[in-house]
Amino acid sequence: MTRTTFSRRTAFLAAAVLAMPLLAGCPTANTDTRSTTTGGTATGGTPENKGDDTTGGSLTISGSDTIRPLSERWVEEFNKQSPASISVKGGGSGQGISALINKSVDIANSSRKMKDEEMKTAEGKGLKVTEIAVAMDGITIIVNPKNPIKSLTIQQLADIYTGKVKDWKEIGGTPGKIVAIGRDSSSGTYEFFKEDVLKKADYRSDMVQSKANPAIGTSVGQNAGAIGYIGVAFASEYVKAGKVKEMPVAFKDGDEPILPTVENVHSGKYPISRSLYNYVAGEPEGLTKAYLDFVRSEEGQKIVADEGYITLK
């Protein structure tokens, strides 16, 4: 990992930790765009990004905190060939999608697919929403290094995060309360995990919710009974530093437990793999198209790998 990557994510981590209260105790990459509409003319984003100008103007990007550090690197490199003014904000996938629908941003970063109700809201405003896969991710399960558990199944994860299992001894571990840590409800990772792992069941009422991936890594490292889920790019720094243990995951009992390597995410062998998306109103054009073409280019995908995320292919 480059020095630029480390310093950027370290700064992001520090801000997240300050915001985190102290604890008391398989899709595949979609390399094509997908448009969804029931009719109407696409109108959205700022007027500066319309037309044929691919170098000037401005773009606003908002949404997923998982994608935000990656977007900042894309913008940094894209601006070396374009003088455009591009701003990147976090806030969660849901917030970014809502802003896109309300025509206050040009691009929504999302770590999950748009929901049916979000699509319907967009359709009601005459928006044709285009989905672009920009990278992949493996949601990484992390536990404290002192935890003797060797691996977990999807069912065990569901039982932990719904509250059916509350003590590590119930799944073969050392007796002790399980402290389940996850993302907050505005997060696309929160939604994806609920859909893909919990099968839409409710999270346990005592789950510690965090607004940022790094805060989860820090908290799991400080609490012997903790378990958390975070994006693979964020997990790698904590794993390499020995602050957390990466947990292999099996689809079901008897299956081989799998780690979220590049190969395992690309093949779908890792049970909690996902695509990361950009959503735009209408077909990309002008500066928006130039930026997205860069993101999906060989140079843009090299940045994906350099930042610890997983490329589209």
C-alpha positions as CSV (number, residue, x, y, z in Angstrom):
1,M,0.0,0.0,0.0
2,T,1.4,3.4,-0.9
3,R,2.3,6.1,1.6
4,T,-0.5,8.3,0.2
5,T,-3.0,5.6,0.9
6,F,-1.8,5.1,4.5
7,S,-1.9,8.8,5.4
8,R,-5.3,9.3,3.9
9,R,-6.9,6.4,5.6
10,T,-5.1,7.2,8.9
11,A,-6.6,10.7,8.9
12,F,-10.0,9.2,8.1
13,L,-9.6,6.7,10.9
14,A,-8.7,9.4,13.4
15,A,-11.8,11.4,12.7
16,A,-13.9,8.3,12.9
17,V,-12.5,7.2,16.3
18,L,-13.2,10.6,17.8
19,A,-16.8,10.3,16.7
20,M,-17.2,6.8,18.1
21,P,-18.5,6.4,21.7
22,L,-16.5,4.2,24.0
23,L,-17.9,0.7,24.3
24,A,-19.3,-0.7,27.5
25,G,-18.4,-4.1,27.1
26,C,-22.8,-13.2,-3.6
27,P,-23.0,-10.8,-6.4
28,T,-20.5,-10.7,-9.2
29,A,-19.0,-7.6,-10.8
30,N,-21.4,-5.8,-13.1
31,T,-19.2,-4.2,-15.8
32,D,-22.1,-2.7,-17.7
33,T,-24.4,0.2,-16.9
34,R,-28.0,-0.5,-16.1
35,S,-30.7,2.1,-16.6
36,T,-34.1,1.9,-14.8
37,T,-37.0,4.2,-15.6
38,T,-40.7,4.2,-16.4
39,G,-40.4,7.1,-18.7
40,G,-39.8,10.8,-18.4
41,T,-36.8,12.9,-19.2
42,A,-33.8,12.7,-16.9
43,T,-33.0,15.9,-15.1
44,G,-30.6,16.0,-12.3
45,G,-27.2,17.1,-11.0
46,T,-25.7,20.5,-11.6
47,P,-25.8,22.3,-14.9
48,E,-22.0,22.6,-15.2
49,N,-21.6,18.9,-15.9
50,K,-24.0,18.8,-18.9
51,G,-23.0,19.0,-22.5
52,D,-19.8,18.1,-24.3
53,D,-17.3,19.7,-21.9
54,T,-15.2,17.0,-20.3
55,T,-12.6,19.1,-18.7
56,G,-14.2,22.1,-17.0
57,G,-17.3,22.6,-14.8
58,S,-18.0,20.9,-11.5
59,L,-19.3,17.6,-10.1
60,T,-20.7,16.8,-6.7
61,I,-20.4,13.3,-5.3
62,S,-22.1,12.1,-2.1
63,G,-23.0,8.9,-0.3
64,S,-21.2,5.7,0.9
65,D,-18.5,6.2,3.5
66,T,-17.0,2.9,2.3
67,I,-16.4,4.3,-1.1
68,R,-15.5,7.8,-0.1
69,P,-11.7,7.3,0.4
70,L,-11.6,5.6,-3.0
71,S,-13.5,8.4,-4.6
72,E,-11.1,11.0,-3.2
73,R,-8.2,9.2,-4.8
74,W,-10.0,9.0,-8.1
75,V,-10.7,12.7,-8.0
76,E,-7.1,13.5,-7.0
77,E,-5.8,11.6,-10.1
78,F,-8.5,12.7,-12.5
79,N,-7.8,16.3,-11.6
80,K,-4.3,15.9,-13.0
81,Q,-5.8,15.7,-16.4
82,S,-8.9,17.9,-15.8
83,P,-9.2,21.3,-14.0
84,A,-12.8,20.4,-13.0
85,S,-14.0,21.2,-9.5
86,I,-15.2,17.9,-7.9
87,S,-16.4,17.6,-4.3
88,V,-16.8,14.3,-2.5
89,K,-18.9,13.9,0.7
90,G,-19.9,10.9,2.8
91,G,-23.0,10.5,4.9
92,G,-24.0,7.0,3.8
93,S,-25.4,5.3,0.7
94,G,-29.0,6.2,1.6
95,Q,-28.1,9.9,1.9
96,G,-26.3,9.9,-1.4
97,I,-29.2,8.2,-3.2
98,S,-31.7,10.6,-1.6
99,A,-29.6,13.6,-2.7
100,L,-29.4,12.2,-6.3
101,I,-33.2,11.8,-6.4
102,N,-33.6,15.3,-5.1
103,K,-31.2,16.6,-7.8
104,S,-28.7,18.1,-5.4
105,V,-25.7,15.9,-6.4
106,D,-24.4,14.5,-9.7
107,I,-23.2,11.1,-8.5
108,A,-24.4,8.9,-5.6
109,N,-21.8,6.6,-4.2
110,S,-23.5,3.4,-2.9
111,S,-22.2,0.2,-1.3
112,R,-25.6,-1.4,-2.1
113,K,-28.1,-1.5,-4.9
114,M,-30.9,1.0,-4.9
115,K,-34.0,-0.2,-3.2
116,D,-37.3,-0.7,-5.1
117,E,-38.9,2.2,-3.2
118,E,-36.0,4.5,-4.1
119,M,-36.4,3.6,-7.7
120,K,-40.1,4.3,-7.6
121,T,-39.4,7.7,-6.0
122,A,-37.0,8.5,-8.7
123,E,-39.4,7.3,-11.4
124,G,-42.1,9.5,-9.8
125,K,-39.8,12.5,-10.4
126,G,-39.2,11.5,-14.0
127,L,-35.7,10.4,-13.4
128,K,-33.9,7.7,-15.4
129,V,-31.4,6.3,-13.0
130,T,-28.2,4.7,-14.4
131,E,-26.3,2.2,-12.3
132,I,-22.5,1.8,-12.8
133,A,-20.4,-0.8,-11.0
134,V,-17.1,0.9,-10.1
135,A,-15.4,-1.7,-7.8
136,M,-16.0,-4.8,-5.7
137,D,-15.7,-5.5,-2.0
138,G,-15.7,-8.3,0.5
139,I,-17.4,-7.5,3.8
140,T,-14.8,-8.7,6.2
141,I,-15.7,-10.2,9.6
142,I,-13.3,-9.2,12.3
143,V,-12.9,-10.4,15.9
144,N,-10.5,-9.6,18.7
145,P,-7.1,-11.4,18.3
146,K,-7.7,-13.1,21.6
147,N,-10.8,-14.9,20.3
148,P,-10.1,-18.6,19.7
149,I,-12.9,-19.1,17.2
150,K,-11.4,-20.3,13.9
151,S,-14.3,-19.6,11.5
152,L,-18.0,-18.8,11.2
153,T,-20.8,-19.8,9.0
154,I,-23.4,-17.4,7.5
155,Q,-26.0,-18.9,9.8
156,Q,-23.8,-18.3,12.9
157,L,-23.3,-14.7,11.8
158,A,-27.1,-14.3,11.4
159,D,-27.6,-15.8,14.8
160,I,-25.1,-13.4,16.4
161,Y,-26.4,-10.3,14.7
162,T,-30.1,-11.0,15.4
163,G,-29.4,-11.8,19.0
164,K,-30.2,-15.5,18.9
165,V,-26.6,-16.2,20.0
166,K,-25.4,-13.9,22.8
167,D,-22.4,-15.8,24.3
168,W,-19.3,-17.1,22.5
169,K,-19.7,-20.5,24.3
170,E,-22.8,-21.1,22.3
171,I,-20.8,-21.5,19.1
172,G,-17.7,-23.2,20.6
173,G,-15.8,-20.3,21.9
174,T,-14.6,-19.2,25.3
175,P,-17.5,-18.2,27.6
176,G,-18.2,-14.5,27.4
177,K,-20.7,-12.0,26.1
178,I,-20.7,-11.2,22.4
179,V,-20.5,-7.5,21.7
180,A,-21.9,-7.2,18.2
181,I,-20.7,-4.0,16.3
182,G,-22.1,-2.9,13.0
183,R,-22.7,0.1,10.8
184,D,-25.5,2.6,11.4
185,S,-28.8,2.5,9.5
186,S,-27.8,5.2,7.0
187,S,-25.0,2.9,5.7
188,G,-25.3,0.8,2.6
189,T,-23.1,-1.8,4.4
190,Y,-25.7,-2.0,7.2
191,E,-28.4,-2.6,4.5
192,F,-26.4,-5.1,2.5
193,F,-25.5,-7.1,5.6
194,K,-29.1,-7.2,6.7
195,E,-30.3,-8.3,3.3
196,D,-27.5,-10.8,2.5
197,V,-26.6,-12.3,5.9
198,L,-29.7,-11.7,8.1
199,K,-32.1,-12.4,5.2
200,K,-34.0,-9.1,6.1
201,A,-34.4,-10.1,9.8
202,D,-34.0,-7.3,12.4
203,Y,-30.6,-6.6,14.0
204,R,-30.3,-7.3,17.7
205,S,-31.4,-4.3,19.8
206,D,-28.1,-4.0,21.6
207,M,-25.9,-3.9,18.5
208,V,-23.4,-1.1,18.7
209,Q,-23.9,1.1,15.6
210,S,-21.0,3.0,14.1
211,K,-21.0,5.7,11.5
212,A,-17.6,4.7,10.1
213,N,-15.6,1.6,9.2
214,P,-12.4,2.5,11.0
215,A,-14.2,3.0,14.3
216,I,-15.4,-0.6,14.1
217,G,-11.9,-1.9,13.6
218,T,-10.6,0.1,16.6
219,S,-13.5,-1.0,18.9
220,V,-13.1,-4.7,18.0
221,G,-9.4,-4.4,18.7
222,Q,-10.1,-3.0,22.2
223,N,-12.8,-5.4,23.3
224,A,-12.1,-9.2,23.7
225,G,-15.7,-10.1,23.2
226,A,-16.4,-8.0,20.1
227,I,-17.2,-8.9,16.5
228,G,-17.6,-6.5,13.6
229,Y,-18.0,-6.2,9.9
230,I,-16.2,-3.7,7.7
231,G,-15.1,-3.3,4.1
232,V,-12.0,-5.2,3.1
233,A,-9.9,-2.1,2.4
234,F,-10.4,-0.9,5.9
235,A,-9.9,-4.3,7.5
236,S,-6.5,-4.9,6.0
237,E,-4.7,-2.3,8.0
238,Y,-6.1,-3.6,11.3
239,V,-5.3,-7.2,10.3
240,K,-1.7,-6.4,9.2
241,A,-1.1,-4.5,12.5
242,G,-2.4,-7.5,14.5
243,K,-5.2,-5.4,16.1
244,V,-8.0,-7.7,14.9
245,K,-8.3,-11.2,13.5
246,E,-9.9,-11.7,10.1
247,M,-12.5,-14.5,10.3
248,P,-13.0,-17.0,7.4
249,V,-16.7,-17.5,6.5
250,A,-18.4,-20.6,5.2
251,F,-21.8,-20.6,3.4
252,K,-22.9,-23.4,5.6
253,D,-21.7,-26.2,8.0
254,G,-19.4,-28.5,6.2
255,D,-18.3,-25.9,3.6
256,E,-14.8,-24.6,3.4
257,P,-14.4,-21.3,5.3
258,I,-13.2,-18.6,2.9
259,L,-11.3,-15.3,3.3
260,P,-12.2,-12.2,1.2
261,T,-9.2,-12.4,-1.1
262,V,-9.3,-10.8,-4.6
263,E,-9.7,-14.2,-6.2
264,N,-12.4,-15.4,-3.8
265,V,-14.5,-12.2,-4.3
266,H,-14.2,-12.3,-8.1
267,S,-15.2,-15.9,-8.2
268,G,-18.1,-15.5,-5.7
269,K,-16.5,-18.1,-3.4
270,Y,-16.4,-15.6,-0.5
271,P,-20.0,-15.6,0.9
272,I,-20.3,-11.8,1.6
273,S,-19.0,-10.3,-1.7
274,R,-20.6,-7.3,-3.3
275,S,-20.3,-4.7,-6.0
276,L,-19.8,-1.0,-5.2
277,Y,-21.8,1.5,-7.3
278,N,-22.1,4.9,-8.7
279,Y,-25.6,6.1,-9.6
280,V,-26.4,9.0,-11.9
281,A,-29.6,10.6,-13.2
282,G,-29.8,9.9,-17.0
283,E,-27.0,8.5,-19.2
284,P,-23.6,9.9,-18.2
285,E,-22.4,12.8,-20.4
286,G,-19.9,15.6,-20.4
287,L,-17.8,15.8,-17.3
288,T,-19.8,13.0,-15.5
289,K,-19.0,10.6,-18.4
290,A,-15.3,11.6,-18.5
291,Y,-15.0,11.0,-14.8
292,L,-16.8,7.6,-14.8
293,D,-14.8,6.5,-17.8
294,F,-11.7,7.2,-15.9
295,V,-12.9,5.4,-12.8
296,R,-13.5,2.2,-14.9
297,S,-10.4,2.6,-16.9
298,E,-7.2,0.6,-16.4
299,E,-5.7,3.6,-14.5
300,G,-8.8,4.0,-12.4
301,Q,-8.9,0.3,-11.5
302,K,-5.3,0.4,-10.6
303,I,-6.2,2.9,-7.9
304,V,-8.9,0.5,-6.7
305,A,-6.2,-2.1,-6.1
306,D,-3.7,0.3,-4.7
307,E,-6.2,1.5,-2.1
308,G,-7.0,-2.0,-0.9
309,Y,-10.4,-2.4,-2.6
310,I,-11.1,-5.1,-5.2
311,T,-11.2,-4.4,-8.9
312,L,-14.1,-5.1,-11.2
313,K,-12.1,-8.0,-12.9
